[in-house]
Amino acid sequence: MNVLKETRLVALRTHVLKHNDVVARSLREEFLANEVCAISLVSSPGAGKTALLEQLLGRLILQYHVAALVGDLATDNDARRLGRSGALVRQITTGTICHLEAEMVRTALLDWSLRDLDFLFIENVGNLVCPATFDLGEQIRLVLFSVTEGEDKPLKYPTIFNSADAAVITKVDLAQAVECDLPAMHRNLQLVRPGIEVLEVSAKSGQGLDQLLTFVEQSRRRQCPGT
Ligand code: MG
């Protein structure tokens, strides 16, 4: 790549990120003003974001007004799956874009009344690289990684783990079968992001779901102190 082309690409990227940050900031202000706790989920494909959300939405909807936006390159499979919980769900298909951007979130929310929501979940496109640099206006970012992915994920993709507020180790029911070294996972997480809160869950067996529920409820109380 010649120098000129490279400079142009960098300039374009800086512009895109700058615009994204402006939109993300205004979204965050709107969430706060309407007392909505916005929580995003990032992970590689197949880490279990949708399965976990299915469980979370199913439990939260008994007590709260809950909605979710789901990002994927194609298909509305996840939205249909999550919609069964009774929560308000909308799919965002990104085409060839490997991450959600704040503008996509803003557009998807246009005809929803934020005032009527307690929680908004945003499931990002499965990808551990690009979503790291795009702020979506969320108050809490959860990074998920499953016991089947290898203990060194945080070391290989430090940026996304650094951008997250808490980490969720998923599919712990499979840990033994895949000979996952859970203590090593924890060690690697703490190496990359010292002090990060880590939860172990299984959407299948239900292990750790109560703790996760407590975590999101506490997050809401912290973000929206008036509630
Ligand atoms: Mg999904």
Residues whose N, C-alpha, C, O or C-beta is under 5 A from the ligand:
A	BS01	MG	K49 T50 D78
